[in-house]
Amino acid sequence: MTVIRVACIQTNSGPDPDRNSVEVGEMIRQAAADGAEMVTTPEIVGMFEPDRARALATARPEESHQVLARFREVAAEERIWLLIGSLSISIGDEMLSNRSFLVAPDGSVVARYSKIHMFDVQVGDGATYRESRTYRPGENAVLATTPWGPVGMTICYDVRFPALYRDLAQAGARMIFVPAAFTRVTGEAHWHVLQRARAIENGCFIVAPAQTGTHAGNRRTYGHSLVVAPWGEVLADGGTETGIIMAECDLDAADTARARIPSLTHDRPYSAPVPGDPALRLAGE
């Protein structure tokens, strides 16, 4: 099996997990009815709640998480693979995990990934983002097994750290997921460039389901869920409205791209520069 029909669900999630799970659950069913074999959802799909106190009060542990349970049921009923972009999982000590789940067609969780890189930035949209105040960063890269071969799991801000993607590709991933809730400001500037760059650098498919629109706390996300081919072509773009995009991905295209430009096999050791080292000065200075 090398050809997979992938769907990205583009949502405008709010702070109510029950409402989100019902609305997104119906979109997952629609994608399955349209022929998707792998359905993917955005980051924080179960609860978009920027207020720390309310997020902590609403989130649940994995074993009793209502959105995870519902989505697992939907995957089993529709007999599809489901990438739950991420859920806010209570892990104790007044902290959450921003955790992604890959669910098999029998409803079992076959892989989990906790977001490694925390979005602690001030991007100029009037808001300050300090993800590390609420979420504990993960520590492990995750490669998951599917009938189509290994797939890599990442989340949103991870896309700015290309070494993670290179490690996943060199470990065998021909498709890497990037579920996201990109801000509108950063999305307009960087979203398409970053997703295409990760695809081209690693000769792999990038599947990036995204949040869109205005959310609680007047947070605005960019949308434009993407499926990008290994040579950098955008196969599907979700625009700015909620909905579903679909693309057929032949994972052999990753092998073709890597054969044309085998940069994943061309790494060489080198000494990293040391700031202030006189050897770094330009000749003649």
PAMARPA-479652 format. One line per field, with one value per residue: residue number from 1; x, y, z of N, C-alpha, C in turn. Coordinates in Angstrom, 1 decimal, m for minus. Layout:
% PAMARPA-479652
dovo <- c(NUM;...)
n_east <- c(X;...)
n_north <- c(Y;...)
n_up <- c(Z;...)
ca_east <- c(X;...)
ca_north <- c(Y;...)
ca_up <- c(Z;...)
c_east <- c(X;...)
c_north <- c(Y;...)
c_up <- c(Z;...)
END
This chain:
% PAMARPA-479652
dovo <- c(1;2;3;4;5;6;7;8;9;10;11;12;13;14;15;16;17;18;19;20;21;22;23;24;25;26;27;28;29;30;31;32;33;34;35;36;37;38;39;40;41;42;43;44;45;46;47;48;49;50;51;52;53;54;55;56;57;58;59;60;61;62;63;64;65;66;67;68;69;70;71;72;73;74;75;76;77;78;79;80;81;82;83;84;85;86;87;88;89;90;91;92;93;94;95;96;97;98;99;100;101;102;103;104;105;106;107;108;109;110;111;112;113;114;115;116;117;118;119;120;121;122;123;124;125;126;127;128;129;130;131;132;133;134;135;136;137;138;139;140;141;142;143;144;145;146;147;148;149;150;151;152;153;154;155;156;157;158;159;160;161;162;163;164;165;166;167;168;169;170;171;172;173;174;175;176;177;178;179;180;181;182;183;184;185;186;187;188;189;190;191;192;193;194;195;196;197;198;199;200;201;202;203;204;205;206;207;208;209;210;211;212;213;214;215;216;217;218;219;220;221;222;223;224;225;226;227;228;229;230;231;232;233;234;235;236;237;238;239;240;241;242;243;244;245;246;247;248;249;250;251;252;253;254;255;256;257;258;259;260;261;262;263;264;265;266;267;268;269;270;271;272;273;274;275;276;277;278;279;280;281;282;283;284;285)
n_east <- c(0.8;0.8;m0.5;m2.5;m5.5;m6.0;m7.5;m7.9;m9.3;m10.6;m11.1;m13.0;m12.4;m13.9;m14.1;m15.6;m15.5;m17.4;m19.1;m17.3;m16.4;m18.7;m19.3;m16.9;m16.7;m18.8;m17.8;m15.6;m16.9;m18.1;m15.8;m14.9;m17.0;m16.6;m14.5;m12.0;m9.2;m7.4;m7.9;m7.4;m7.1;m7.0;m4.5;m5.2;m7.9;m10.0;m10.4;m10.3;m9.0;m7.8;m7.5;m5.7;m6.5;m9.2;m8.7;m7.2;m9.1;m11.0;m9.8;m9.0;m7.6;m5.9;m7.1;m9.8;m10.7;m13.1;m13.3;m11.3;m12.3;m14.7;m13.8;m12.2;m14.2;m15.6;m13.7;m13.5;m16.1;m16.3;m14.2;m11.6;m8.3;m7.2;m5.9;m5.7;m5.2;m4.3;m5.0;m5.8;m4.4;m4.8;m2.2;m1.5;0.0;m0.8;m0.5;m0.6;m0.6;0.1;m1.1;m0.9;m2.7;m2.6;m5.0;m6.1;m8.1;m9.6;m10.1;m8.2;m5.4;m2.5;m0.3;1.3;2.0;3.7;3.8;6.9;8.2;7.6;5.4;6.3;6.1;5.9;4.2;3.3;0.6;m0.9;m1.3;0.2;2.0;2.4;3.0;4.4;3.6;1.4;1.5;3.4;6.4;7.0;9.3;10.2;10.7;8.4;7.7;5.3;3.7;2.0;m0.2;0.8;3.3;6.0;5.0;5.5;5.1;4.3;3.7;2.4;4.2;6.5;7.3;9.1;11.5;13.7;15.4;14.1;12.3;14.0;15.2;13.0;12.4;14.8;14.6;12.7;10.2;7.8;5.7;4.7;2.9;1.5;m0.3;m2.1;m2.5;m2.0;m1.2;m2.9;m1.2;1.5;0.9;0.2;2.6;4.5;3.4;2.9;5.4;7.0;5.8;6.1;8.9;9.7;8.7;10.1;12.9;13.0;12.0;9.3;5.8;3.8;1.3;m1.0;m3.4;m5.5;m6.5;m9.0;m10.1;m11.8;m11.4;m12.0;m11.2;m10.5;m8.6;m6.9;m6.8;m5.0;m5.9;m5.9;m5.3;m3.1;m1.9;1.1;3.3;6.2;8.0;7.4;5.0;1.8;m0.9;m3.4;m5.4;m6.9;m7.9;m9.7;m12.0;m14.1;m14.1;m13.4;m10.6;m9.1;m6.7;m5.0;m2.3;0.6;2.9;5.2;6.2;7.8;10.1;11.0;11.5;13.6;15.5;16.2;17.2;19.3;19.7;19.3;21.1;23.5;24.7;27.3;29.9;30.7;32.3;30.7;30.1;31.6;30.4;32.0;34.5;37.7;38.4;36.2;36.1;36.0;38.3;41.0;40.1)
n_north <- c(m1.2;2.0;4.3;6.8;8.2;11.3;13.4;16.7;18.3;21.4;23.6;25.7;25.9;26.2;27.0;25.0;21.6;19.5;20.5;21.0;18.4;17.2;18.7;18.5;15.7;15.1;16.2;14.6;12.2;13.0;13.3;10.7;9.5;10.7;9.3;9.3;7.8;8.3;10.6;13.9;16.2;19.6;21.2;21.6;20.8;19.9;21.8;25.2;27.3;30.1;31.2;30.5;29.6;28.7;26.8;24.9;24.1;22.8;20.9;17.3;14.2;11.8;9.2;9.7;11.4;13.1;14.0;12.6;10.0;10.1;10.6;8.4;6.5;7.3;6.9;4.1;3.4;4.4;3.1;4.1;5.6;8.0;11.1;12.8;16.0;17.7;17.5;19.0;17.8;16.9;16.7;16.9;18.7;21.3;21.6;21.1;18.8;19.2;17.2;14.9;12.4;9.3;7.3;4.0;2.1;0.4;1.8;1.9;3.6;4.1;5.6;8.3;11.8;14.3;17.8;19.3;21.8;24.9;27.6;30.5;33.6;36.9;38.2;40.5;40.9;42.0;40.3;38.3;35.3;32.5;29.6;27.8;28.3;27.0;24.5;21.5;20.8;18.2;15.4;13.6;12.6;11.2;8.4;6.8;3.7;2.7;1.2;2.2;2.7;4.2;7.2;10.6;12.5;15.8;19.1;22.2;24.8;23.4;23.2;25.2;24.2;22.6;20.4;18.4;17.4;16.5;14.4;12.7;12.1;10.8;8.6;7.2;8.3;9.1;10.7;13.5;14.8;18.0;19.3;22.3;25.6;28.2;31.6;34.4;36.5;35.4;33.3;34.5;35.5;33.3;30.7;29.0;29.0;27.7;25.2;24.1;24.2;22.3;20.0;19.9;19.9;17.4;15.6;14.6;14.0;16.6;17.1;19.2;20.1;22.7;25.3;27.9;31.3;33.5;33.1;32.2;34.9;36.6;35.5;34.9;32.7;31.3;29.5;27.8;25.0;22.5;20.2;19.0;18.0;15.9;17.3;19.8;20.8;22.2;20.4;20.6;23.2;24.7;27.3;30.0;29.3;27.2;23.6;20.8;19.4;17.4;15.1;12.9;10.9;9.5;7.7;6.7;8.8;10.2;8.6;9.0;11.7;11.8;10.3;11.9;14.2;13.5;14.5;13.7;11.8;13.0;14.2;15.7;15.8;18.7;21.5;23.4;27.0;29.3;31.9;35.0;34.0;34.7;33.5;33.7;36.2;38.4;38.1;40.3;42.1)
n_up <- c(0.0;m1.1;m1.8;m0.4;0.6;1.9;4.4;5.5;8.3;8.8;11.3;13.6;16.5;19.8;23.4;24.5;25.1;24.6;22.7;20.6;20.1;19.1;16.7;15.2;15.1;13.4;11.0;10.6;10.0;7.6;6.0;5.9;4.6;2.2;1.2;2.5;3.8;5.8;8.2;9.4;12.1;13.5;15.7;19.2;19.0;20.6;22.5;22.5;24.4;25.6;28.2;31.1;33.7;33.2;31.2;32.6;34.5;32.9;31.3;31.0;32.3;30.2;30.3;31.0;29.1;27.4;24.7;23.4;23.8;22.3;19.7;19.2;19.1;16.8;14.8;14.9;14.2;11.6;10.5;9.9;9.7;12.1;12.8;15.6;16.0;18.3;21.8;24.9;27.6;30.9;33.2;35.9;38.7;38.1;35.3;31.7;28.9;25.5;23.4;20.8;19.0;17.3;15.8;15.2;12.8;14.4;16.6;18.5;20.2;18.6;18.6;20.4;20.8;22.4;22.2;21.6;21.3;22.7;22.3;22.9;22.5;21.1;18.8;17.6;17.3;19.2;21.3;23.8;23.8;25.9;26.0;27.6;30.2;30.7;29.5;29.5;28.0;25.6;25.2;23.4;20.0;17.7;15.8;13.9;13.1;10.2;7.8;5.4;5.8;7.9;9.7;10.6;13.6;14.6;16.0;15.2;16.2;16.2;13.6;13.0;13.6;12.0;12.4;13.8;11.9;9.9;11.4;11.7;9.0;8.2;9.8;8.5;7.9;5.4;5.3;7.2;9.9;10.6;12.6;13.4;15.0;13.9;14.3;12.9;12.0;11.9;10.2;7.8;7.1;7.1;6.9;4.5;3.4;5.3;5.5;2.9;2.8;4.7;3.5;1.1;1.9;3.2;1.4;1.6;2.3;3.6;5.9;7.0;9.0;10.1;12.4;12.1;11.8;14.2;17.7;21.2;23.5;21.5;19.9;16.8;14.1;11.3;9.3;6.1;5.8;4.7;2.2;1.2;m1.4;m1.8;m3.6;m3.2;m4.2;m3.7;m2.9;m1.9;m0.4;2.3;2.5;4.1;5.4;7.5;7.0;4.8;3.3;0.7;m0.4;m2.6;m1.9;m3.1;m1.7;m2.7;m4.2;m2.4;m2.3;m4.9;m5.0;m3.1;m4.4;m6.5;m5.3;m3.1;m0.4;2.2;2.8;2.8;4.9;6.8;9.2;11.2;12.7;15.1;15.1;17.4;19.3;19.2;18.7;17.4;15.0;13.4;12.3;9.5;6.8;6.8;8.7)
ca_east <- c(0.0;1.6;m1.4;m3.4;m6.4;m5.9;m8.4;m7.7;m10.5;m10.3;m12.1;m12.9;m12.8;m14.1;m13.7;m16.5;m15.1;m18.5;m19.6;m16.3;m16.4;m19.9;m19.1;m15.7;m17.1;m19.6;m16.9;m14.8;m17.7;m18.2;m14.6;m14.9;m18.0;m16.1;m13.5;m10.8;m8.7;m6.7;m8.5;m6.5;m7.7;m5.9;m4.1;m6.2;m9.2;m11.0;m10.7;m9.4;m9.2;m6.5;m7.4;m5.0;m7.3;m10.3;m8.1;m6.8;m10.3;m11.8;m9.0;m9.1;m6.6;m6.2;m8.0;m11.2;m10.9;m14.4;m13.1;m10.5;m13.1;m15.6;m13.1;m11.9;m15.5;m15.9;m12.7;m13.8;m17.3;m16.0;m13.1;m10.6;m7.2;m7.6;m4.9;m6.3;m4.1;m3.9;m5.9;m5.2;m4.5;m4.3;m1.1;m1.2;0.9;m1.3;0.1;m1.3;0.2;m0.5;m0.8;m1.5;m3.0;m2.9;m5.9;m6.3;m9.5;m10.4;m10.3;m7.0;m4.4;m1.3;0.9;1.0;3.2;3.5;4.5;8.2;8.6;6.6;5.1;6.5;6.5;5.1;4.3;2.8;m0.9;m1.6;m1.3;1.5;1.8;3.4;2.5;5.0;3.0;0.2;1.8;4.7;6.9;7.4;10.8;10.5;10.2;7.6;7.5;4.2;3.6;0.7;m0.1;1.5;4.7;6.1;4.7;6.1;4.1;4.7;2.6;2.4;5.5;7.6;7.7;10.2;12.7;13.9;16.2;13.1;11.8;15.1;15.4;11.9;12.6;15.9;14.2;11.8;8.9;7.5;4.6;4.8;1.8;1.8;m1.6;m1.6;m3.3;m1.1;m1.8;m3.1;0.0;2.6;0.4;0.3;4.0;5.4;2.8;3.1;6.8;7.5;5.3;6.8;10.3;9.9;8.4;11.2;14.1;13.0;11.4;8.2;4.5;3.4;m0.1;m1.1;m4.7;m5.3;m7.6;m9.2;m11.1;m11.7;m11.7;m12.1;m10.1;m10.2;m7.4;m7.3;m5.9;m4.8;m6.5;m5.1;m4.9;m2.3;m1.2;2.2;4.0;7.7;8.7;7.0;3.7;0.6;m1.9;m4.7;m5.3;m8.2;m8.4;m9.9;m13.3;m14.1;m14.4;m12.6;m9.9;m8.7;m5.7;m4.5;m0.8;1.3;4.1;6.4;6.7;8.9;11.3;11.4;12.1;14.9;16.5;16.6;18.1;19.5;20.4;19.2;22.2;24.7;25.1;28.7;30.2;31.4;32.4;29.8;30.8;31.5;30.3;33.2;35.8;38.4;38.5;35.0;36.2;36.3;39.7;41.4;39.6)
ca_north <- c(0.0;3.3;5.5;7.1;9.4;12.0;14.6;17.7;19.0;22.8;23.9;26.9;25.3;27.1;26.5;23.9;20.4;18.7;21.1;20.8;17.0;16.9;19.3;17.9;14.3;15.1;16.5;13.4;11.3;13.4;13.0;9.3;9.3;11.2;8.4;9.5;6.7;9.0;11.9;14.6;17.4;20.6;21.4;21.9;20.6;19.7;23.0;26.4;28.1;30.8;31.5;29.4;29.0;27.9;25.6;23.9;23.5;22.1;19.7;16.1;13.3;11.0;8.1;10.1;12.6;12.9;14.2;11.4;8.8;10.2;10.5;7.0;5.8;7.7;6.2;2.7;3.2;4.7;2.3;5.0;6.1;9.3;11.9;13.9;17.0;17.6;17.7;19.5;16.7;17.2;15.8;17.1;19.8;22.5;21.7;20.3;18.3;19.5;15.9;14.4;10.9;8.6;6.3;3.0;1.9;m0.3;2.7;1.9;4.6;3.5;6.5;9.6;12.7;15.6;18.9;19.5;23.2;25.8;28.8;31.6;34.6;38.1;38.3;41.8;41.0;42.5;39.2;37.6;33.8;31.9;28.3;27.0;28.6;26.0;23.2;21.0;20.3;16.8;15.2;12.5;12.5;10.0;7.8;5.9;2.7;2.6;0.3;2.9;3.0;5.1;8.6;11.4;13.3;17.0;20.0;23.6;25.6;22.5;23.4;26.1;23.5;21.6;19.2;17.4;16.8;15.7;13.2;11.8;11.6;9.9;7.4;6.5;8.9;9.7;11.7;14.1;15.6;19.3;20.0;23.7;26.7;29.3;32.9;35.0;37.3;34.5;32.5;35.3;35.7;32.2;29.3;28.3;28.8;26.7;23.8;23.7;24.0;21.0;19.0;19.9;19.5;16.1;14.7;13.9;14.7;17.3;17.1;20.2;20.5;24.0;26.1;29.1;32.3;34.1;32.2;32.9;35.8;37.3;34.9;34.7;31.8;31.6;28.5;27.3;23.6;22.1;18.9;19.4;16.9;16.0;18.2;21.2;21.2;22.3;19.5;21.1;24.3;24.9;28.7;30.5;28.9;25.8;22.7;19.6;19.3;16.1;14.9;11.5;10.9;8.3;7.8;6.4;10.1;10.6;7.9;9.6;13.0;11.6;9.8;13.0;15.0;12.6;15.3;13.1;10.9;13.8;14.9;15.6;16.4;19.9;22.1;24.6;28.2;29.8;33.4;35.7;33.4;35.5;32.9;34.0;37.5;38.4;38.3;41.8;42.9)
ca_up <- c(0.0;m1.1;m2.1;0.7;0.5;3.2;4.6;6.6;8.8;9.2;12.3;14.4;17.8;20.9;24.7;25.0;24.5;24.2;21.4;19.6;19.7;18.2;15.4;14.5;14.9;12.1;9.9;10.4;9.4;6.3;5.3;5.7;3.6;0.9;0.8;3.2;4.6;6.9;8.5;10.3;12.7;13.9;17.1;20.3;18.4;21.6;23.4;22.2;25.6;26.0;29.6;31.7;34.8;32.6;30.5;33.6;35.1;31.9;30.8;31.7;32.0;29.0;30.5;31.1;28.2;26.6;23.2;22.9;23.7;21.2;18.4;19.0;18.7;15.4;14.0;14.9;13.5;10.2;10.0;9.3;10.5;12.5;13.5;16.4;16.0;19.7;22.9;26.1;28.5;32.3;33.7;37.3;39.0;37.4;34.0;30.7;27.8;24.2;22.9;19.5;19.0;16.0;16.2;14.1;12.4;15.4;17.7;19.4;20.0;18.2;18.9;21.1;20.7;23.1;21.6;22.2;21.3;23.3;21.6;23.9;21.6;21.0;17.3;17.1;17.0;20.4;22.3;24.2;23.9;26.8;26.1;28.6;31.5;30.9;28.9;29.8;26.7;25.4;25.2;22.5;18.7;17.5;14.4;14.1;12.1;9.5;6.6;4.3;6.3;9.1;9.6;11.7;14.4;15.1;16.2;15.0;16.4;15.9;12.2;12.9;14.1;10.9;12.7;14.1;10.6;9.3;12.1;11.4;7.6;8.1;10.4;7.6;7.6;4.1;5.6;8.5;10.3;11.3;13.0;13.9;15.3;13.6;14.4;11.5;11.7;11.5;9.1;6.5;6.7;7.1;6.9;3.3;3.2;6.2;5.2;1.7;3.0;5.4;2.5;0.1;2.6;3.6;0.4;2.2;2.3;4.8;6.1;8.1;9.3;10.8;13.0;11.3;12.2;15.5;18.8;22.5;23.8;20.3;19.2;15.4;13.5;9.8;8.4;5.0;6.0;3.5;1.9;0.3;m1.9;m1.5;m4.5;m2.8;m4.8;m2.8;m3.4;m1.4;0.5;2.8;2.5;5.5;5.9;8.0;6.0;4.6;2.0;0.5;m1.5;m2.8;m1.8;m3.4;m0.9;m3.6;m4.6;m1.5;m2.7;m6.1;m4.7;m2.4;m5.3;m7.4;m4.5;m1.9;0.6;3.5;2.9;2.5;6.1;7.1;10.5;11.1;14.0;15.2;15.4;18.8;19.2;19.7;18.2;16.4;13.7;12.6;11.7;8.1;6.4;6.6;9.8)
c_east <- c(0.9;0.7;m2.4;m4.2;m6.5;m6.8;m7.8;m9.0;m10.0;m11.4;m11.9;m13.4;m13.0;m13.7;m14.5;m16.1;m16.2;m19.0;m18.6;m16.3;m17.5;m19.7;m18.0;m16.0;m17.9;m18.8;m16.0;m15.6;m17.9;m17.0;m14.5;m15.9;m17.5;m14.9;m12.2;m10.4;m7.9;m7.3;m7.7;m7.3;m6.6;m5.5;m5.2;m7.6;m10.3;m11.4;m9.7;m9.8;m7.9;m6.4;m6.8;m5.9;m8.5;m9.8;m7.8;m8.0;m11.1;m11.1;m9.2;m7.9;m6.9;m7.2;m9.5;m11.5;m12.1;m14.2;m12.3;m11.4;m14.1;m15.0;m12.7;m13.1;m15.8;m15.0;m13.1;m15.1;m17.1;m14.9;m12.0;m9.4;m7.5;m6.4;m5.6;m5.1;m3.5;m5.1;m5.1;m5.5;m4.0;m3.3;m0.7;m0.2;0.5;m0.7;m0.7;m0.2;m0.6;m0.1;m1.6;m1.7;m3.2;m3.8;m6.1;m7.8;m10.3;m10.6;m9.2;m6.1;m3.1;m0.1;0.4;2.3;2.8;4.4;5.8;8.5;7.4;6.6;5.2;7.0;5.5;5.2;3.8;1.4;m1.7;m1.6;0.1;1.2;2.9;2.9;3.1;4.5;1.9;0.6;3.2;5.2;7.2;8.9;11.2;9.9;9.4;7.4;6.4;4.1;2.1;0.9;0.6;2.9;4.8;5.7;5.2;5.0;4.8;3.5;3.0;3.8;6.7;8.1;8.8;11.6;13.0;14.6;15.2;12.6;12.8;15.3;14.2;12.0;13.7;15.6;13.1;10.5;8.8;6.4;4.8;3.6;2.2;0.5;m1.2;m2.8;m2.5;m1.8;m1.9;m1.8;1.1;2.2;0.6;1.7;4.8;4.7;3.2;4.6;7.4;7.1;6.0;8.2;10.5;9.6;9.6;12.5;14.2;12.4;10.3;6.9;4.3;1.9;m0.4;m2.5;m4.7;m6.6;m7.7;m10.2;m10.7;m12.2;m11.9;m10.9;m9.7;m8.9;m7.8;m6.2;m6.0;m5.6;m5.5;m4.5;m4.2;m2.0;m0.2;2.9;5.5;8.5;8.3;5.7;2.6;m0.5;m3.3;m4.5;m6.7;m8.7;m8.7;m11.2;m13.2;m14.5;m13.4;m11.9;m9.4;m7.6;m5.3;m2.9;m0.3;2.7;5.4;7.0;7.9;10.2;11.9;12.1;13.5;15.9;17.0;17.5;18.3;20.2;20.3;20.3;23.5;25.2;26.6;28.9;30.9;31.4;31.5;30.6;30.6;31.5;31.5;34.5;36.4;38.5;37.3;35.1;36.6;37.8;40.0;40.9;40.7)
c_north <- c(1.2;4.5;5.6;8.3;10.1;13.2;15.4;18.3;20.3;23.3;25.3;26.5;26.4;26.4;25.4;22.6;19.5;19.2;20.8;19.3;16.6;17.4;18.7;16.4;14.2;15.3;15.3;12.4;11.7;13.1;11.6;8.9;9.7;10.3;8.5;8.2;7.2;10.4;12.6;15.9;18.3;20.4;21.9;21.9;20.4;20.9;24.1;27.4;28.8;31.2;30.3;28.8;28.2;26.7;24.5;23.2;22.6;20.8;18.5;15.2;12.4;9.9;8.4;11.3;12.3;13.0;13.0;10.2;8.9;10.0;9.1;6.2;6.1;7.0;4.7;2.5;3.4;3.9;3.1;5.2;7.6;9.9;13.0;14.9;17.2;18.0;18.3;18.4;17.1;16.2;16.1;18.3;21.1;22.7;20.8;19.8;18.6;18.2;15.5;12.9;10.4;7.3;5.3;2.8;1.0;0.5;2.8;3.1;3.9;4.3;7.8;10.5;14.0;16.7;19.3;21.0;24.1;27.1;30.0;32.8;35.8;38.5;39.6;41.9;41.5;41.5;38.7;36.1;33.2;30.4;27.5;27.3;27.5;24.6;22.8;20.4;18.8;16.6;14.2;12.7;11.2;9.7;6.7;4.9;2.7;1.6;0.9;3.2;3.9;6.6;9.4;12.3;14.6;17.9;21.4;24.2;24.7;22.7;24.3;25.5;22.3;20.4;18.1;16.7;16.0;14.4;12.2;11.3;10.6;8.6;6.6;7.1;9.5;10.6;12.2;15.0;16.9;19.9;21.3;24.6;28.0;30.6;33.5;35.8;36.4;33.7;33.3;35.5;34.4;30.8;28.5;28.0;27.7;25.3;23.3;23.4;22.6;19.9;18.8;19.4;18.0;15.1;13.9;14.7;15.4;17.5;18.0;20.7;21.7;24.5;27.3;30.0;32.9;33.2;33.0;33.8;36.6;36.8;34.6;33.7;31.9;30.7;28.0;25.9;23.2;20.7;19.3;18.1;17.0;16.9;19.6;21.6;21.2;21.5;19.9;22.2;24.7;26.3;29.1;30.1;27.5;24.9;21.5;19.7;17.9;16.0;13.4;11.6;9.6;8.4;7.4;7.7;10.6;9.9;8.5;10.9;12.8;11.0;10.9;13.9;14.3;13.3;14.6;12.1;11.7;14.6;14.7;16.3;17.7;20.5;23.3;25.8;28.6;31.3;34.0;35.2;34.2;34.9;33.2;35.4;37.4;38.7;39.8;42.6;42.9)
c_up <- c(0.0;m1.3;m1.0;0.4;1.9;3.2;5.7;7.0;9.3;10.1;12.9;15.8;18.9;22.3;25.2;24.4;23.9;22.8;20.3;19.2;18.8;16.8;14.6;14.2;13.6;10.9;9.6;9.7;7.9;5.4;5.0;4.6;2.2;0.4;1.4;3.9;5.8;7.1;9.6;10.8;13.2;15.4;18.0;19.7;19.4;22.4;23.1;23.3;26.0;27.4;30.4;32.8;34.2;31.9;31.5;34.3;34.2;31.4;31.6;31.4;30.8;29.2;30.7;30.2;27.3;25.1;22.7;22.8;22.5;19.9;18.1;18.5;17.2;14.5;13.8;14.0;12.0;9.6;9.3;10.3;10.9;13.3;14.3;16.7;17.3;20.6;24.1;27.2;29.9;32.8;35.1;37.4;38.3;36.0;33.0;29.7;26.5;23.4;21.7;19.6;17.6;16.4;15.0;13.9;13.5;16.7;18.7;19.1;19.8;18.4;19.6;20.9;21.5;22.6;22.3;22.3;21.7;22.6;22.6;23.1;21.8;19.6;16.8;16.8;18.2;21.5;22.6;24.4;24.8;27.0;27.2;30.0;31.7;30.4;29.2;28.4;26.7;25.2;24.1;21.1;18.5;16.1;14.6;12.9;11.5;8.4;5.4;4.7;7.4;8.8;10.8;12.3;14.9;15.4;16.0;15.1;16.1;14.5;12.0;13.3;13.1;11.3;13.1;12.9;9.9;10.1;11.8;10.0;7.5;8.9;9.6;7.2;6.2;4.2;7.0;8.7;11.0;11.7;13.7;14.3;15.1;13.7;13.0;11.1;11.2;10.3;7.8;6.1;6.4;6.8;5.7;3.1;4.0;5.9;4.0;1.9;3.7;4.4;1.6;0.7;2.8;2.6;1.0;2.1;3.6;4.8;7.3;8.2;10.3;11.4;12.1;12.0;13.6;16.6;20.1;22.8;22.6;19.6;17.8;14.8;12.0;8.9;7.4;5.4;4.6;3.5;0.9;m0.1;m1.7;m2.4;m4.2;m3.4;m3.7;m3.4;m3.0;m0.4;1.0;2.9;4.0;6.1;6.5;6.9;5.9;3.3;1.9;m0.6;m1.5;m2.8;m2.1;m2.8;m1.6;m4.1;m3.7;m1.9;m4.0;m5.9;m4.0;m3.3;m6.2;m6.6;m3.2;m0.7;2.0;3.8;2.8;3.7;6.4;8.5;10.3;12.6;14.1;15.6;16.9;18.7;19.9;19.3;17.2;15.0;12.8;12.0;10.3;7.8;6.2;7.8;10.9)
END
